[in-house]
Amino acid sequence: MRLLDRAALRLLERMRLVVRATATSTDQGGHRSPALAQGQEFADHRQYVPGDDVRRVDWKAFARHRQLVVRQFIEDRDVRVYLLVDTSGSMTRGAPAKVDVAKRIAAAFAYAGTKDFDRVRVLPFSSELDNSLRAIRSRAEMPVLDERLDAAEVGGETRFPQVVREFARSNPQRGLAVVVSDLMSPDGWEDGLRLLGGLGHQLVLVRVACAEDDAPELRGEVELIDSESGQMVPLRMTPALLAAYRAEVSEHVARCREACRRAGGRMVVADVTMTSDALVRRLLGGADAGAAERAR
């Protein structure tokens, strides 16, 4: 794979996505569901009622207790993994570019998801949602996803609430929704995250950060150009103005984190300077991510 190096792949082989049972679908897959059915792991007995499949009757229990009971099993359910990747103009900043790191993050979640044959779908977005990429569910299809991610176009403004509404219309089944963005647009994140949580998705918000956004080193007279709208703003940069900017960015990120928490999700920060294996550990290896665990 072009997006994930060997160190990241070795780590991912030891990990799997952990998804809340309420975010699973009705299809058979590799994740535990609260539903009881004819699975493989025994859960409990219940009293036999007319119409039950006689093949589920526990005849050994009947011989001991002279009561007809049926065996119940924990059902393994399929999971839909939705990877919403910000490809707006602001994602071109950073070294390496934030969009390149976002693609690596999406590839890591996809690789982990295919371990349990989950349905993984990558959905790039800026002002609109790109629904053109089909879902994959096996490692054999990862090169196709890798190629499509690598070719995704970057540009435009971020309109997150509009994107989430479009996502809800085209992807009605709940699952694990991973939003990967720099959050560098001032409005809409709280509404969008609330809507995602309200749809029943398990939510993970990954903020891709870089020093150019959080602590720019600018002095004197400058002309700043908005990388999404193209608007130019002349400014005289002073220490006080830079401090006010850093405080505003910090407060904005804190509001997004709180909105994610209220929606039942978790937020993780991934810096562009992190290596691929460090990204995997941050995203999938610890409690902060809330999305994966080491496989037994």
HELIX and SHEET records of a PDB file:
HELIX    1   1 ARG A    6  LEU A   12  1                                   7    
HELIX    2   2 ALA A   21  ALA A   23  5                                   3    
HELIX    3   3 VAL A   54  ARG A   56  5                                   3    
HELIX    4   4 TRP A   59  HIS A   65  1                                   7    
HELIX    5   5 GLY A   89  THR A   92  5                                   4    
HELIX    6   6 LYS A   98  THR A  114  1                                  17    
HELIX    7   7 ARG A  139  GLU A  141  5                                   3    
HELIX    8   8 MET A  142  ALA A  151  1                                  10    
HELIX    9   9 PHE A  160  SER A  170  1                                  11    
HELIX   10  10 TRP A  189  GLY A  198  1                                  10    
HELIX   11  11 ALA A  211  ASP A  214  1                                   4    
HELIX   12  12 PRO A  239  ARG A  262  1                                  24    
HELIX   13  13 SER A  276  LEU A  284  1                                   9    
SHEET    1   A 2 MET A  15  LEU A  17  0                                        
SHEET    2   A 2 ALA A 292  ARG A 294 -1                                        
SHEET    1   B 3 GLN A  28  ALA A  37  0                                        
SHEET    2   B 3 VAL A  69  ARG A  77 -1                                        
SHEET    3   B 3 GLU A  41  GLN A  47 -1                                        
SHEET    1   C 5 ARG A 119  PHE A 125  0                                        
SHEET    2   C 5 ARG A  80  ASP A  86  1                                        
SHEET    3   C 5 LEU A 176  SER A 181  1                                        
SHEET    4   C 5 GLN A 202  ALA A 209  1                                        
SHEET    5   C 5 ARG A 266  ASP A 271  1                                        
SHEET    1   D 2 GLY A 220  ILE A 225  0                                        
SHEET    2   D 2 MET A 232  MET A 237 -1                                        
END                                                                             
